[in-house]
Amino acid sequence: MMSVARIYIMNAAKGRGDELESQLRRLTEIFSKVEGCLSVELFRLLSDPNSFVFLHRWNSVDDHQKGLEKLDMQELTTMMSALAQIPQGQYIDPLLSFQHMAAT
């Protein structure tokens, strides 16, 4: 079975971009240690410093669901309070990935 990815675009409430970034970095640390999580990436939009893309790849949708169960609800509530609105997440099917490797 191929891996799945979950993507969110998250917009911080006015003046709370740095706080949201900090919370997303913490969430990245948590997910990176959960069994079944293959990778986690966090991006800030160049066009809007209060907007972030949170991308995580899992062995399966089931592994992602189990990973959510490991989250501390207080931390999640803190992160959600820094958002302008509730983010809409989507599962995506990674079709192709390329990573340039430096010559050794």
N, C-alpha and C positions, 0 to 999 in steps of 0.2 A: 504494500500500500504506500502511496505517495504521501508526503507530509502535507499539512495544511498550514496556512498562515492566517492571522487575524490582524486586521488593520483598523485603526481609529484615527480620525482627525479630531484633535481636541483644541478648543479655543478657551483661553483663560479669561476669566472675568477681568474687567478693567483694572489695571494696576497690579494684577496678581500673576503675571507671566513667570517671574522668577520663582514664586512659590509653587506654581504648577510644575515647572521644570524640576524642581527639587523633589516633589512628590513622585513624578514620573521616573526620575532616576532611582528612587527607592523601590518603586514597583519593578523596574528593570532588574535590580539586584535580587529581589524576591523571586521573580519568574526564572531568572537564570539558574537558580538552584533547585527548581522543581523538576522531578523526573518527567521526561517526555517533552520538555521544552528544548528545542534545538538551537534557537537564537532569539535575541531580542535587540531591536534597534529603535533608537529615539532620534528624531529629527526636529529641527526648528525651521519653520518656513522663513526663507529670506525676505519674502514680501510682507510678512507679518510676524514680528517677534513674539507675539502673544499666541501664536498658533503652532501646534506640534503634530507630528505624525508618529504614532506609536505602532510598531510592527513587530509581531512576534510569530515565530514558526514553531509548530508542534508536530509530534509524530502523528497525532490524530485529533479530531474534534473532541473525542472522549478525554484525551490527555489534557486538553485545554480546560475542559469543564472541571476535571479533577484539580487542576492547578488553581482555578478560581476558588475552590473550597479551602485552599490553604491561605487565602488572603485574610489579613486582620481587618475586620469590618471597620474598626476605628480609623485605621490608616486610609481605607477606601473612602470613608465618609469625609475625612480631611481633604483628600484629593478632589473629591466631587465638589466640595464647597469652593474650590478655587476655579471651577469651570464656569464659563458664561452660559453654557447649556449642556444637557446630557449628551455625550458623544454617541454617535451611531457607529457601531462596529460591524464589520463584515468579514466573513470567512472568504478567503481567496485561494485559488488554486495556483500554486507557483508553477508556471509553465517553463520558464527558462531563467537561469541565473548564470552570471559571468562574473568572475573575480579575477582581476589582473594580478598575477604573481610576479614579484620582482625576481630577476635572475640572481642566482647565488653563485 
